[in-house]
Amino acid sequence: MPIFRLSDKLSFPPPHYAARNGLLAIGGDLSEQRLLLAYRKGIFPWFSPYDPILWWCPDPRLVLYPQQVHIPGRLRRKINSGIFEVTSDTVFERVISECAQVRKENNEETWLVDEMIEAYCRLHEHGYAHCVETWCDGELAGGLYGVCMGGSFFGESMFTRVTDASKVALVALCNHMLENGFDLIDCQVATGHLVWMGAREVPRKLFLRQLAASVERPTQKQKWHVELKRSI
C-alpha cells in the first residue's frame, strides 16, 4: 500500500488504505481541527523526535469495553485499602509530561515531543482531552490521558511511579465511562499491560464501524469528575 502525503487540505485518505504495519499518511499538522478529524476516522498521530508527523490506523485494533475491564483480587484489595485517591482534569499538562518523562527515565523512545504535548494541551483547554490522576500520600503516583469524542475515549498514554497507580486510574476511568454511558476505550495497539486489564484486539473494520456510530453522540466537553469506587 502507498503511504499518503497530506497537504494543507483538511482531509485523510480512507483508513483501510493503511500499510500492513498500520501507517497511513505522512505530513500535515497537529491543529485541533486535524486531530479531531483524525480521531473521528480512527486515525492517530505517532512519531519519534526529528521525524515528520506520521498517522496510523492499525489492524487489528486494541479496544477495552468498559464493562469488560478485568480487576484481579490483588488490585481490588489495593483499591479498597484507601491508599490511592483519584482525581481528573486537575493537572493535565503534568500528567502528559510525566508520561514522556517516565519513558525517558526508562530509556524508552517517546513520541511525546514538545509539539505533541502542546497540541494535546490545546485539546484539553477546549474540552476534548482529559486525564485521570492517581495520588498516593499527596503525591502524583500515576495517571493517563486521552481524547474524548462522542461515546469513545481514545487512550493516548499512561504512567506510573507507584506500583499499580496507572491500573487504578484505568479502573476509575472505566467506572466513569460505565456510569456515563460511554461505548469504548481505544487502546490503539496491544500491550501486555492492557490485555491483562481486559482489552482485546478486534478487526479494524469492526472497530471503525463501532466508532462511526459512537462519535455521533454528544461529546462531554465539560471538566470530568472521575472518582475511585471502593468495594467494586
N, C-alpha and C positions, 0 to 999 in steps of 0.2 A: 504494500500500500504506500502511496506517496505521503510525504509529510507536507502539510499545507502551510504556506507562509501568509500570516494575517496582514491585512492592510489597515489603513486608518478607518475603514468602514467597520461599523459595529456589527459584526457577524462572525459565525463559526461554521465550519463545514459539518455535515451530519456526523454524529458520534460514531456510527458504525464504520466510518472510513478510517478509524484509528488503526495504527500498525499493530502487529501481534503483541508487542510489549505495552500497548496502551497509548503510545504517543500519537497525538492527533495533529497538532499545529505548533508553529513557532512564531514568535513576534507579538505584535500588539502592545498592549499596555495593561496596567493594573488599576485602571479607573474604576470607580464604583459601578458605573453602568456596564462595563465589560465583565467585571467579576460577577455581577448579579445575573447577567445573561448566561455566562458560563455555567454557573451553578444550576440555573433553571434547566439547562440542557444536559446536566450530568457531567460537566467538564470542570476540571480544576487545574490551577497552575502549580507547577512543582519544578524547580530548577535550582542549580547549585550556584555559588558565587562565581561571577565572571562569565556565566553562561547567559544566552538570551532567554527570554521568557518562554517556557515550554508548557503546553497544555495537554492534558491527559484524559482519557476515558477508558480505563482498563476493563478487560473481560476475562474472567468473571469479576464481580464487584462484591466487596465485603460489606455486609449490611447487618446491623443489630436492630431487631424489632424490640421495642421497649419491654413488651410483655414476656420476652424470652431471655431477659438478662439472667445470667447464672450467678447466684450468690452462695458460694460454699459455706459450710458451717463456720470455718475459722474466720472468714471475712464477716459473716453475720454477727459473730460474737464480738468482733472488734468494733463494728458499727454500734452495737448495743452497749458497749462498755463506756461510751461517752468521751473517749479520748480525742475524738475528732469533732470539729464544728465545720459546717458547710455554709458558705455564702455564695452569692452570684453577682456578677457585674459591678463589683466594687473596685477591683484593681486590674482591669483588663490588660493594660499595657504591661504591667508587671508580670502577669501570667504568660503572655505570649513571649516576653523577653526571657523568662525563666525556661520556657520550652526550648529556646535556642541555646541558652547558656548551659543547661544541663547536658545537652548533646555535645557541646564544645568541650566541657569538662571530661566527658567520657570518650573524647577523641573520635566522635561520630560526625559524619558530614551533616550539615543542616541546610535546609532550603530557606530558613527564616532569615534572609538577608534584610538589611535596613529597609529596602524598598517594599518588601512583603509586610514587614511589621507596620510600616506607615499605612499601607493600603488597608490592612485589617483593622487598624485603629480607626480609620475613617469610616469603615463599615460599622464599627461599634458605635461611633458617635451618631450615626444615622439610624441606629436601632436594628441592624441586620446581624451583627456579630455579637456573640455572648460568651461569657466564661463562667465556669463553676470553680470556686476556690475551696480548698480544704485547709483547715487551720489546726495546729496542734500546739498547745501551750502558748497561744497568742502569736505564733509564727506561721508564715505561709509554708505549708508542708507539701502541697501538690495542687494540681488543677488541670483543667482542659479548656479549650476554646473552639469555636466553630461558627458557622454561618447558619442562620435560620431563614427558611423561605417556605411559606405555607405550612404544611404539616410535616416538613422534613428538617432535620438538623444535620448539617454537613460537618462532621468532626474533622478538625484540622490537625491538632496535636495535643499532647498531654505531657505532664512531667510529674516527677515525684522526688521529694527529698526525705521523706519518711516512709518507711515500708507500708504499702497498701494505700497511700494517700490518694493516688490517681484513681485507683479502683473504687474508692469511696466516692470520689467525685462523679465517676461514671454511674454508679448505682443511684446517687442522688439525682443525676440528670434523667435517668430512665424513670424514676418515680415522678419527676416533674412532667415528663412527656406523657406518661400514662394519665396523670391527673388532668392534663390539658388537652387530651385527645390527639396527640401527635401520632404520626404514622411510622416513621423510621429514622434511624441514625445511619448516615452514610459513613462507613469507616474506610472507604477507598480500597485499600489493598490489605491482604491478610497478614496479620502478625499473631504470634502465639499468644500474646497477652490478651488480645481482643477475642480471639477464638475461644480461649479459656473462659472469657466472660459471657459467651453465648452468641457472639457474632458468627455469621455463616456466609459462605460465598454463594451468590446467585448469578445466573447468566445476565450479562449486560442488558440483553433485550428485555428481560423481566424487570430488572431494576429501572430501566428507562420508562417502561410502561407504568410502573407503580409511581415513579417520580412525577410523570406528566400529570397525573391526577392529583397528587399530593400538593404540588406547588401552586395549584389553582386556588387553594384555600387561603383565607386571610392570614397575613403574616403578623405575628405578635412582636411588634417593634418597641413596645414599652420595656422598661427595665424588668429583668426577670427576678423572681423571688424563689430561688431553689432552696429547699430545706432537706435536711437529713432525717429520714423517718426511722425511728427506733422500732425494735420488735417486728422487723419485716420478715 
